[in-house]
Structure formats: structure tokens, C-alpha cells
């Protein structure tokens, strides 16, 4: 809390000292609904920056993929169509395997382990983004990922032929290895996809299922704690280089606040959303021992595949994480 108070004080002092200047409006595309905790954190970050810079930089958030669809956000920021935005890191794994460090099944399955894995991977991710004209501001994990199904599933054999919502390389590969059929569906389209039978299953957090009211179409959530993927907020590096030092300090302080608040929300939201799924009528609980064992075997296969694709740098991330245990 001392750190939080100090950051708030620093932001307030900077705002008070800020001299009037030409105001800039930064539109900030976000993929998830306004009620999602990532979007709420982003909205508070935007307000912090707007207030902290004395209105010199006004950030306006656009949730639910309303400005750019999730898959298009990073490219829009790289090319200057938007100065800032939020995206799922592992959504870029098809560009470079390193982006999928947080979606290695059963490597980091708790918030503490997720934080250690992020510490190990952050320098590589920052460097990779810098090569793409992007500057990392902050990153926040999702709650642990579980499996949603329309019908009861007790083993991998029960998954054969089920249409499975995928959102990155790891989820597509998980579908393939379990005999399911991967279907790419953006977060904003989840409710409609399940309602119309485009998909009947997914791996995601309780948060996503709660926000999209998936109990209207699905009946089971299995707590397997497969991984904790991260969303991150990035800014176009050319835009960032044109920001005054005083305003960079404000934005950096607001980003630290957002990361702190986002991590706290992710932890608090986990239990709340799982109870929300139960209240909606879903059966929520641990997967069977058989299913967990079979999924962990698949996790070994996916880990080895990722290590091969990510090369020495990927191995260094995993080694650094494991040595911190």
C-alpha cells in the first residue's frame, strides 16, 4: 500500500505542476466488454493519465472490440491507426513463439507462479515489442484457465469432435491434441457463438464466462488451472517518443497503478466469477483425475513443442522461472 500511496501522490503532484499545453486525444481499443475487469482497469488507467497530465493527454477507451477487433488491435497501434491499446499477449504467438510463454500448459498455474514467469519473460517481451515499434506499459494476468463444456466430460475421449473456441496457437493446439475442432472466436463474439452452436466448448477463465453469461448455453466448468494468460497495454513507440518527460512519468506511474489494481482484481474476481457461474446454473468443480492426468500428458507435448519453437531464448525463460521456484 505504501507503493500505491506514493504513486498516487507522485501523479497528483505532477498534475498540479503541469503547464497548459495542446491537448491530445488517444483512442484506446480494447477487445473485452466494458464490465470485464481488464477493461475496468484500463478505463481507470485512462482517467489517471487524463487527470495526471492536466488534460494534455486524454485517453478514451473503446471496449468490446468496438474500434478494432481484438486480432487487429496490435497492428493498428504499430501502424499508427491508434496510439495505444490492449491485447492478449499470446494472441501474437503466430508471429513469434515467445509471445506464448504464458500459455504453456501446467507450467505456471497460480498467481504467484504467473508473476515469477512474467518476471523471467518480461525483458524478452519488451525487446520483441520494441522491434515492432511498440512500448510496453503494463500487463495483467487473467485468472487460471478452466474448461467449459455444454455436456459432461470426464476424459479426453469424451472431447472427440466437440467444436472448441480457440483464441491463440495454444488453444488451437490443445483442441487438436484432444480431438476437438478448433474454431477461432473473438471474446466479443463468444455469447453468440455458443448460442448458435458455432462452438460448444472453450478454455478460459471464470471471468470471461461470467462476463459473457455462458450459462445460457453451457453447463459445465472444470477447474484445471491450465495457465494464466496476460493482457498487456502497449503504446506506439513513435508516439511515446513525442511525449514530454513529465507526461511520461505520469503515464508510467498510472501504468504501475493499473498493474497493481489489475492483479488485485484478477485474484478477487476468481472466486466471485466462479460463484457467478454456479448461480447461473452451471456445474463448477475440479476435473476428474483421469482427465487431469490426460491433459497433463498433452501439456508435456505442448511444452516441448513450444520450447522447440521458442529456441534458446524460450528455454532461458523457462529455466529462469524454474530456478525461482
C-alpha positions in Angstrom: 0.0 0.0 0.0 3.0 2.3 0.6 3.9 2.0 -3.0 0.4 2.6 -4.1 0.1 5.8 -2.0 3.5 7.1 -3.2 2.4 6.6 -6.8 -0.8 8.4 -6.3 1.0 11.3 -4.6 3.5 11.5 -7.4 0.8 11.5 -10.0 -1.2 14.2 -8.2 1.9 16.4 -7.8 2.8 16.0 -11.5 -0.8 17.0 -12.4 -0.6 20.1 -10.2 2.7 21.2 -11.8 1.6 20.5 -15.3 1.6 23.6 -17.5 -1.2 24.1 -20.0 -0.4 22.7 -23.5 -2.1 21.5 -26.6 -4.4 18.6 -25.7 -4.0 15.2 -27.4 -6.7 12.6 -27.6 -5.6 9.0 -27.6 -8.2 6.4 -28.6 -7.5 3.1 -26.8 -9.1 0.0 -28.4 -9.8 -3.0 -26.1 -11.1 -6.4 -27.0 -13.2 -7.2 -24.0 -16.5 -6.0 -22.6 -16.7 -2.8 -20.5 -17.7 -4.9 -17.5 -14.6 -7.1 -17.7 -12.0 -6.4 -15.0 -9.3 -5.7 -17.7 -11.5 -3.1 -19.3 -12.4 -1.6 -16.0 -8.7 -1.4 -15.1 -7.9 0.2 -18.5 -10.7 2.8 -18.0 -9.2 3.8 -14.7 -5.7 4.0 -16.2 -7.1 6.2 -18.9 -8.7 8.5 -16.3 -5.5 8.6 -14.3 -3.5 9.7 -17.4 -6.1 12.3 -18.4 -6.2 13.7 -14.9 -2.4 13.4 -14.2 -1.4 15.2 -17.4 -3.8 18.0 -16.7 -5.8 17.1 -19.8 -2.7 17.3 -22.1 -3.2 13.7 -23.0 -6.8 12.4 -22.9 -7.2 8.7 -23.2 -10.6 7.4 -24.4 -11.2 3.6 -24.1 -13.2 1.6 -26.7 -14.1 -1.8 -25.2 -15.8 -4.8 -26.8 -13.7 -4.6 -30.0 -15.8 -1.5 -31.0 -12.9 0.4 -32.5 -10.8 -2.5 -33.7 -11.4 -6.3 -33.3 -9.0 -8.0 -30.9 -6.9 -9.6 -33.6 -6.4 -6.2 -35.3 -5.5 -4.1 -32.3 -1.7 -4.7 -32.2 -1.4 -4.0 -35.9 -3.5 -0.8 -35.6 -1.1 0.5 -33.0 2.0 -0.5 -34.8 0.9 1.4 -37.9 -0.3 4.5 -36.0 -4.1 4.0 -36.6 -4.4 4.1 -32.8 -1.7 5.4 -30.4 -2.4 2.9 -27.6 -4.4 -0.2 -26.9 -4.7 -3.5 -25.1 -4.4 -7.1 -26.3 -3.8 -10.6 -25.2 -0.1 -11.3 -25.4 -0.4 -14.9 -26.5 -2.6 -13.7 -29.4 0.6 -12.9 -31.2 2.2 -16.4 -30.9 1.8 -17.0 -34.6 4.3 -14.1 -35.1 6.8 -15.3 -32.5 6.6 -18.3 -30.2 7.9 -16.1 -27.3 4.6 -14.4 -27.1 3.1 -17.7 -25.9 5.3 -18.0 -22.8 2.2 -17.6 -20.6 0.2 -20.3 -22.3 2.4 -23.3 -21.7 0.0 -25.8 -20.1 0.6 -26.5 -16.4 3.9 -24.5 -16.2 2.6 -21.6 -14.1 -0.8 -22.5 -12.6 -1.1 -19.9 -9.7 -0.9 -16.2 -9.4 2.4 -16.4 -7.6 4.0 -18.6 -10.3 2.5 -16.4 -13.0 4.2 -13.4 -11.5 7.6 -15.2 -11.4 7.1 -16.4 -15.0 6.3 -12.8 -16.1 9.5 -11.5 -14.4 11.5 -14.1 -16.3 9.9 -13.3 -19.6 9.4 -9.5 -19.4 12.8 -8.4 -20.8 12.4 -10.6 -23.8 8.9 -9.4 -24.5 9.8 -5.8 -24.1 12.7 -6.3 -26.6 10.4 -8.1 -29.0 7.8 -5.4 -28.8 10.4 -2.6 -29.3 11.5 -4.2 -32.5 7.8 -3.8 -33.7 7.6 -0.1 -32.8 5.7 -0.8 -29.6 6.4 0.1 -25.9 5.0 -2.0 -23.1 3.2 0.0 -20.4 1.7 -2.7 -18.1 0.4 -6.3 -18.1 -2.2 -8.0 -16.0 -2.9 -11.8 -15.8 -6.3 -13.5 -16.2 -7.5 -15.9 -13.5 -6.5 -19.6 -14.1 -7.9 -21.1 -17.2 -10.6 -23.9 -16.9 -12.6 -25.9 -19.4 -16.2 -25.1 -20.4 -18.4 -27.7 -22.0 -22.1 -28.0 -22.9 -22.2 -31.6 -21.8 -20.4 -33.5 -19.1 -16.8 -34.6 -19.9 -14.8 -37.0 -17.8 -11.9 -37.9 -20.1 -10.2 -36.7 -23.3 -12.0 -39.4 -25.2 -15.3 -37.5 -24.3 -14.0 -34.4 -26.1 -13.8 -36.1 -29.6 -15.4 -33.9 -32.3 -16.5 -31.1 -30.0 -16.4 -27.6 -31.6 -13.9 -25.7 -29.4 -13.4 -21.9 -29.3 -9.7 -21.0 -29.8 -8.1 -17.7 -29.3 -4.4 -18.4 -29.8 -2.0 -21.0 -31.0 -2.0 -22.9 -27.7 -5.8 -23.2 -27.6 -5.9 -24.4 -31.2 -3.2 -27.0 -30.5 -5.0 -28.1 -27.3 -8.1 -28.7 -29.4 -6.2 -30.7 -32.0 -4.5 -32.9 -29.4 -7.7 -33.7 -27.6 -9.6 -34.5 -30.8 -11.7 -31.3 -30.7 -12.4 -29.0 -33.6 -10.8 -25.5 -33.1 -12.9 -22.5 -34.1 -11.4 -19.0 -33.9 -13.8 -16.8 -32.0 -13.1 -13.3 -30.6 -14.1 -12.6 -27.0 -16.9 -10.2 -28.1 -18.5 -12.9 -30.1 -18.5 -15.7 -27.5 -22.1 -15.4 -26.4 -23.5 -15.5 -30.0 -21.1 -18.4 -31.0 -22.3 -20.6 -28.1 -26.0 -19.6 -28.6 -25.9 -20.5 -32.3 -23.8 -23.7 -31.9 -20.7 -22.4 -33.7 -18.8 -23.7 -30.6 -19.7 -25.9 -27.6 -16.6 -25.6 -25.5 -13.7 -23.4 -24.6 -10.7 -23.0 -22.2 -10.9 -19.7 -20.4 -11.2 -18.1 -17.0 -14.3 -17.8 -14.9 -14.1 -14.1 -15.6 -14.8 -14.5 -19.4 -17.6 -17.0 -18.8 -19.2 -14.8 -16.2 -19.0 -11.6 -18.3 -20.5 -13.4 -21.3 -23.2 -15.2 -19.3 -22.2 -18.5 -20.9 -24.5 -20.4 -18.6 -27.2 -19.6 -21.1 -25.6 -22.1 -23.4 -23.0 -24.2 -21.5 -23.5 -26.3 -18.4 -20.1 -27.4 -17.1 -16.9 -25.6 -15.9 -13.9 -27.8 -14.9 -11.2 -26.2 -12.8 -8.0 -27.4 -14.3 -5.8 -24.3 -13.8 -4.1 -24.8 -17.1 -2.3 -21.4 -17.4 -2.8 -17.7 -16.6 -2.5 -15.7 -19.9 -1.8 -12.0 -19.7 -3.3 -8.9 -21.3 -1.0 -6.0 -21.9 -1.3 -2.3 -22.8 1.1 -1.0 -25.4 1.8 2.4 -27.0 3.2 3.2 -30.4 6.9 3.9 -29.8 6.9 6.9 -32.2 4.0 8.4 -30.3 5.8 7.6 -27.0 9.0 9.3 -28.1 7.0 12.5 -28.6 5.6 12.6 -25.1 7.2 15.0 -22.7 9.3 13.6 -19.8 6.8 14.9 -17.3 3.9 13.2 -19.0 5.9 10.0 -19.5 6.4 10.0 -15.7 2.6 10.4 -15.2 1.8 7.6 -17.7 4.4 5.3 -16.2 3.0 5.9 -12.7 -0.6 5.3 -13.9 0.6 2.1 -15.6 2.1 0.9 -12.3 -1.1 1.6 -10.5 -3.1 -0.2 -13.2 -0.9 -3.3 -13.0 -1.2 -3.3 -9.2 -5.0 -2.9 -9.3 -5.4 -5.3 -12.2 -3.5 -8.1 -10.3 -5.6 -7.5 -7.2 -8.8 -7.6 -9.3 -7.8 -10.8 -11.0 -7.3 -12.6 -7.7 -10.5 -11.2 -6.1 -12.5 -11.8 -9.3 -11.6 -15.5 -9.5 -13.8 -16.7 -6.7 -16.6 -14.2 -7.4 -17.0 -15.3 -11.0 -16.9 -19.0 -10.3 -19.7 -18.5 -7.8 -21.5 -16.4 -10.5 -21.3 -19.4 -12.9 -22.8 -21.6 -10.2 -25.5 -19.1 -9.6 -26.3 -19.1 -13.3 -26.9 -22.8 -13.1 -23.5 -24.3 -14.2 -21.8 -27.2 -12.5 -18.5 -25.9 -11.3 -15.7 -28.1 -9.8 -12.4 -30.0 -10.4 -12.0 -32.2 -13.4 -11.7 -36.0 -12.9 -8.4 -37.4 -12.0 -8.4 -39.2 -15.4 -9.0 -36.0 -17.3 -6.3 -34.1 -15.4 -3.8 -36.9 -16.0 -4.5 -37.0 -19.7 -4.4 -33.2 -20.0 -1.0 -33.1 -18.2 0.4 -35.6 -20.7 -0.8 -33.3 -23.5 0.8 -30.4 -21.6 4.1 -32.1 -21.8 3.8 -32.4 -25.6 2.8 -28.8 -25.9 5.6 -27.6 -23.7 8.2 -29.5 -25.7 6.7 -28.1 -28.9 6.9 -24.5 -27.5 10.5 -24.9 -26.3 11.5 -26.1 -29.8 9.7 -23.2 -31.5 11.0 -20.6 -29.0 14.6 -21.7 -29.1 17.3 -20.8 -26.7 15.5 -17.6 -25.5 12.4 -19.6 -24.7 14.5 -22.2 -22.8 16.2 -19.4 -20.8 12.8 -18.0 -19.8 11.6 -21.4 -18.5 14.9 -22.1 -16.8 14.9 -18.7 -15.1 11.3 -19.3 -13.9 12.0 -22.8 -12.6 15.1 -21.6 -10.8 12.9 -19.1 -9.0 10.7 -21.9 -7.6 
